[in-house]
């Protein structure tokens, strides 16, 4: 009996510490997601290229992180009130948020990293814009804006212009050296999105691992509460 009580107390405080860590990491994830969502440069790229799919993973992770912070209070309530029903509900929620977190991280990485789905989408969009250049004003403006701000040329490279028999615009050249930008816009934009997206995905994976540990400890806690109640 005393051993069970001691073990229960230890697990209660471990879960409390884990919830505090979860709140901190979740707050960081939310902050990074909002920063990526409302960064002026990224918003310009997304709006001009019509690649709003980049935001989908961010929205999923923001919702997941908010739910995780909220369920942390449920976890603490169930843990310290020794309410088996609350603890069991918390275990199920943790497993559900584990799946949601993994899905959000996967969607974010698939729409941000080098050679991801988004990389190919940007490449195709840039080629389509070059086909319309210079006769279509909106396409010309978008190409100028993206290539000048990002420091890139074409979808894959400057060769996109050559293949489509279009003259290289001045935005495809370095304003200082006059040399043509070597990398295409798909590469440059993907590389710039990849670093923050990878950091967010890494933090989410840490949260997912913690959710599994939390669910296992909560299950053990339920067993201890049952054994203590049976001993009374």
LINTAVEN-V86246 format. One record per residue. N is the residue number from 1. RES is the residue in three letters. PSI is psi in radians with two decimals (* if undefined). OMEGA is omega as a letter, one per 40 degrees, with the letter a starting at -180 (* if undefined). NEAR is the number of other ideal C-beta (glycine too) atoms within 12 Angstrom. Layout:
n:N res:RES psi:PSI omega:OMEGA near:NEAR
n:N res:RES psi:PSI omega:OMEGA near:NEAR
//
This chain:
n:1 res:UNK psi:-0.92 omega:i near:14
n:2 res:UNK psi:-0.63 omega:i near:10
n:3 res:UNK psi:-0.70 omega:i near:13
n:4 res:UNK psi:-0.73 omega:i near:23
n:5 res:UNK psi:-0.72 omega:i near:19
n:6 res:UNK psi:-0.77 omega:i near:14
n:7 res:UNK psi:-0.71 omega:i near:21
n:8 res:UNK psi:-0.77 omega:a near:31
n:9 res:UNK psi:-0.73 omega:i near:21
n:10 res:UNK psi:-0.80 omega:a near:19
n:11 res:UNK psi:-0.66 omega:i near:31
n:12 res:UNK psi:-0.79 omega:a near:29
n:13 res:UNK psi:-0.50 omega:i near:19
n:14 res:UNK psi:-0.77 omega:i near:24
n:15 res:UNK psi:-0.65 omega:i near:38
n:16 res:UNK psi:-0.82 omega:i near:25
n:17 res:UNK psi:-0.71 omega:i near:22
n:18 res:UNK psi:-0.61 omega:i near:34
n:19 res:UNK psi:-0.67 omega:i near:36
n:20 res:UNK psi:-0.78 omega:i near:20
n:21 res:UNK psi:-0.70 omega:i near:25
n:22 res:UNK psi:-0.78 omega:i near:39
n:23 res:UNK psi:-0.74 omega:a near:26
n:24 res:UNK psi:-0.87 omega:a near:22
n:25 res:UNK psi:-0.69 omega:i near:33
n:26 res:UNK psi:-0.71 omega:i near:37
n:27 res:UNK psi:-0.69 omega:i near:22
n:28 res:UNK psi:-0.76 omega:i near:25
n:29 res:UNK psi:-0.80 omega:i near:42
n:30 res:UNK psi:-0.77 omega:i near:29
n:31 res:UNK psi:-0.77 omega:i near:22
n:32 res:UNK psi:-0.68 omega:i near:30
n:33 res:UNK psi:-0.75 omega:i near:38
n:34 res:UNK psi:-0.64 omega:i near:22
n:35 res:UNK psi:-0.81 omega:i near:21
n:36 res:UNK psi:-0.66 omega:a near:36
n:37 res:UNK psi:-0.65 omega:a near:27
n:38 res:UNK psi:0.19 omega:i near:17
n:39 res:UNK psi:2.28 omega:a near:20
n:40 res:UNK psi:-0.79 omega:a near:13
n:41 res:UNK psi:-0.81 omega:a near:23
n:42 res:UNK psi:-0.70 omega:i near:29
n:43 res:UNK psi:-0.70 omega:i near:19
n:44 res:UNK psi:-0.81 omega:a near:20
n:45 res:UNK psi:-0.81 omega:a near:36
n:46 res:UNK psi:-0.77 omega:a near:30
n:47 res:UNK psi:-0.76 omega:a near:17
n:48 res:UNK psi:-0.64 omega:a near:30
n:49 res:UNK psi:-0.09 omega:a near:38
n:50 res:UNK psi:0.87 omega:a near:21
n:51 res:UNK psi:0.90 omega:a near:34
n:52 res:UNK psi:-0.24 omega:i near:20
n:53 res:UNK psi:-0.39 omega:i near:25
n:54 res:UNK psi:-0.53 omega:a near:39
n:55 res:UNK psi:-0.33 omega:a near:31
n:56 res:UNK psi:-0.86 omega:i near:27
n:57 res:UNK psi:-0.66 omega:i near:41
n:58 res:UNK psi:-0.76 omega:i near:39
n:59 res:UNK psi:-0.74 omega:i near:25
n:60 res:UNK psi:-0.75 omega:a near:32
n:61 res:UNK psi:-0.58 omega:i near:47
n:62 res:UNK psi:-0.81 omega:i near:32
n:63 res:UNK psi:-0.78 omega:a near:24
n:64 res:UNK psi:-0.76 omega:a near:40
n:65 res:UNK psi:-0.70 omega:i near:38
n:66 res:UNK psi:-0.76 omega:i near:24
n:67 res:UNK psi:-0.65 omega:i near:30
n:68 res:UNK psi:-0.71 omega:i near:42
n:69 res:UNK psi:-0.70 omega:a near:28
n:70 res:UNK psi:-0.74 omega:a near:21
n:71 res:UNK psi:-0.27 omega:i near:37
n:72 res:UNK psi:-0.65 omega:i near:35
n:73 res:UNK psi:-0.67 omega:i near:22
n:74 res:UNK psi:-0.72 omega:i near:31
n:75 res:UNK psi:-0.77 omega:i near:42
n:76 res:UNK psi:-0.72 omega:i near:28
n:77 res:UNK psi:-0.86 omega:a near:22
n:78 res:UNK psi:-0.68 omega:a near:33
n:79 res:UNK psi:-0.84 omega:a near:38
n:80 res:UNK psi:-0.29 omega:i near:22
n:81 res:UNK psi:-0.13 omega:a near:18
n:82 res:UNK psi:0.61 omega:i near:24
n:83 res:UNK psi:1.89 omega:a near:21
n:84 res:UNK psi:-0.63 omega:a near:23
n:85 res:UNK psi:-0.79 omega:i near:16
n:86 res:UNK psi:-0.72 omega:i near:25
n:87 res:UNK psi:-0.73 omega:i near:37
n:88 res:UNK psi:-0.73 omega:i near:24
n:89 res:UNK psi:-0.71 omega:i near:21
n:90 res:UNK psi:-0.69 omega:i near:38
n:91 res:UNK psi:-0.79 omega:a near:33
n:92 res:UNK psi:-0.72 omega:i near:23
n:93 res:UNK psi:-0.72 omega:i near:28
n:94 res:UNK psi:-0.74 omega:i near:39
n:95 res:UNK psi:-0.68 omega:i near:23
n:96 res:UNK psi:-0.73 omega:i near:22
n:97 res:UNK psi:-0.48 omega:i near:38
n:98 res:UNK psi:-0.83 omega:i near:30
n:99 res:UNK psi:-0.76 omega:a near:21
n:100 res:UNK psi:-0.72 omega:i near:30
n:101 res:UNK psi:-0.79 omega:i near:41
n:102 res:UNK psi:-0.72 omega:i near:26
n:103 res:UNK psi:-0.78 omega:i near:24
n:104 res:UNK psi:-0.76 omega:i near:38
n:105 res:UNK psi:-0.72 omega:a near:37
n:106 res:UNK psi:-0.76 omega:i near:25
n:107 res:UNK psi:-0.74 omega:i near:30
n:108 res:UNK psi:-0.83 omega:a near:43
n:109 res:UNK psi:-0.60 omega:a near:36
n:110 res:UNK psi:-0.21 omega:a near:28
n:111 res:UNK psi:0.51 omega:a near:35
n:112 res:UNK psi:-0.57 omega:a near:42
n:113 res:UNK psi:2.89 omega:i near:32
n:114 res:UNK psi:2.33 omega:a near:26
n:115 res:UNK psi:0.32 omega:i near:19
n:116 res:UNK psi:-3.11 omega:i near:31
n:117 res:UNK psi:-0.71 omega:a near:25
n:118 res:UNK psi:-0.60 omega:i near:39
n:119 res:UNK psi:-0.81 omega:i near:33
n:120 res:UNK psi:-0.63 omega:i near:24
n:121 res:UNK psi:-0.80 omega:i near:28
n:122 res:UNK psi:-0.74 omega:a near:43
n:123 res:UNK psi:-0.81 omega:a near:32
n:124 res:UNK psi:-0.72 omega:a near:24
n:125 res:UNK psi:-0.74 omega:i near:32
n:126 res:UNK psi:-0.72 omega:i near:43
n:127 res:UNK psi:-0.73 omega:i near:29
n:128 res:UNK psi:-0.66 omega:i near:23
n:129 res:UNK psi:-0.67 omega:i near:36
n:130 res:UNK psi:-0.62 omega:i near:40
n:131 res:UNK psi:-0.61 omega:a near:23
n:132 res:UNK psi:-0.23 omega:a near:20
n:133 res:UNK psi:2.44 omega:e near:31
n:134 res:UNK psi:0.18 omega:a near:23
n:135 res:UNK psi:-0.49 omega:a near:12
n:136 res:UNK psi:2.02 omega:a near:15
n:137 res:UNK psi:-0.74 omega:a near:13
n:138 res:UNK psi:-0.72 omega:i near:17
n:139 res:UNK psi:-0.73 omega:i near:25
n:140 res:UNK psi:-0.76 omega:i near:24
n:141 res:UNK psi:-0.76 omega:a near:20
n:142 res:UNK psi:-0.77 omega:i near:33
n:143 res:UNK psi:-0.79 omega:a near:41
n:144 res:UNK psi:-0.81 omega:a near:25
n:145 res:UNK psi:-0.88 omega:a near:23
n:146 res:UNK psi:-0.87 omega:a near:41
n:147 res:UNK psi:-0.61 omega:i near:42
n:148 res:UNK psi:-0.76 omega:a near:26
n:149 res:UNK psi:-0.71 omega:a near:24
n:150 res:UNK psi:-0.56 omega:a near:35
n:151 res:UNK psi:0.98 omega:a near:27
n:152 res:UNK psi:3.09 omega:a near:39
n:153 res:UNK psi:2.10 omega:i near:37
n:154 res:UNK psi:-2.99 omega:i near:41
n:155 res:UNK psi:-1.02 omega:i near:37
n:156 res:UNK psi:-0.73 omega:i near:30
n:157 res:UNK psi:-3.04 omega:i near:27
n:158 res:UNK psi:-0.32 omega:a near:30
n:159 res:UNK psi:-0.36 omega:i near:22
n:160 res:UNK psi:-0.68 omega:i near:36
n:161 res:UNK psi:-0.73 omega:a near:31
n:162 res:UNK psi:-0.77 omega:a near:17
n:163 res:UNK psi:-0.61 omega:a near:15
n:164 res:UNK psi:0.15 omega:i near:23
n:165 res:UNK psi:0.87 omega:i near:12
n:166 res:UNK psi:2.55 omega:i near:26
n:167 res:UNK psi:2.49 omega:i near:17
n:168 res:UNK psi:2.21 omega:i near:26
n:169 res:UNK psi:2.83 omega:a near:29
n:170 res:UNK psi:-0.44 omega:a near:18
n:171 res:UNK psi:-0.25 omega:i near:30
n:172 res:UNK psi:0.02 omega:a near:36
n:173 res:UNK psi:2.52 omega:i near:22
n:174 res:UNK psi:2.19 omega:a near:19
n:175 res:UNK psi:-0.34 omega:a near:13
n:176 res:UNK psi:-0.94 omega:a near:8
n:177 res:UNK psi:-0.43 omega:a near:10
n:178 res:UNK psi:-0.01 omega:i near:11
n:179 res:UNK psi:2.58 omega:i near:14
n:180 res:UNK psi:2.38 omega:i near:25
n:181 res:UNK psi:2.31 omega:a near:34
n:182 res:UNK psi:-0.71 omega:a near:20
n:183 res:UNK psi:2.60 omega:i near:28
n:184 res:UNK psi:2.92 omega:a near:36
n:185 res:UNK psi:-0.52 omega:i near:47
n:186 res:UNK psi:-0.75 omega:i near:39
n:187 res:UNK psi:-0.88 omega:a near:31
n:188 res:UNK psi:-0.79 omega:a near:32
n:189 res:UNK psi:-0.73 omega:i near:40
n:190 res:UNK psi:-0.75 omega:i near:37
n:191 res:UNK psi:-0.64 omega:a near:26
n:192 res:UNK psi:-0.53 omega:i near:31
n:193 res:UNK psi:-0.45 omega:a near:42
n:194 res:UNK psi:-0.79 omega:a near:28
n:195 res:UNK psi:-0.96 omega:i near:18
n:196 res:UNK psi:-0.62 omega:i near:31
n:197 res:UNK psi:-0.66 omega:i near:40
n:198 res:UNK psi:-0.69 omega:i near:25
n:199 res:UNK psi:-0.78 omega:i near:27
n:200 res:UNK psi:-0.80 omega:a near:41
n:201 res:UNK psi:-0.67 omega:i near:37
n:202 res:UNK psi:-0.76 omega:i near:23
n:203 res:UNK psi:-0.67 omega:i near:34
n:204 res:UNK psi:-0.66 omega:i near:42
n:205 res:UNK psi:-0.63 omega:i near:25
n:206 res:UNK psi:-0.76 omega:i near:25
n:207 res:UNK psi:-0.68 omega:i near:42
n:208 res:UNK psi:-0.72 omega:i near:35
n:209 res:UNK psi:-0.69 omega:i near:23
n:210 res:UNK psi:-0.59 omega:i near:34
n:211 res:UNK psi:-0.70 omega:i near:41
n:212 res:UNK psi:-0.78 omega:i near:23
n:213 res:UNK psi:-0.74 omega:i near:25
n:214 res:UNK psi:-0.76 omega:a near:40
n:215 res:UNK psi:-0.69 omega:i near:31
n:216 res:UNK psi:-0.82 omega:i near:22
n:217 res:UNK psi:-0.66 omega:i near:33
n:218 res:UNK psi:-0.66 omega:i near:41
n:219 res:UNK psi:-0.74 omega:i near:24
n:220 res:UNK psi:-0.68 omega:i near:25
n:221 res:UNK psi:-0.74 omega:i near:38
n:222 res:UNK psi:-0.75 omega:i near:29
n:223 res:UNK psi:-0.71 omega:i near:22
n:224 res:UNK psi:-0.72 omega:i near:29
n:225 res:UNK psi:-0.72 omega:i near:32
n:226 res:UNK psi:-0.79 omega:a near:19
n:227 res:UNK psi:-0.71 omega:i near:19
n:228 res:UNK psi:-0.73 omega:i near:22
n:229 res:UNK psi:-0.64 omega:i near:17
n:230 res:UNK psi:-0.52 omega:a near:11
n:231 res:UNK psi:-0.32 omega:a near:14
n:232 res:UNK psi:* omega:* near:10
//
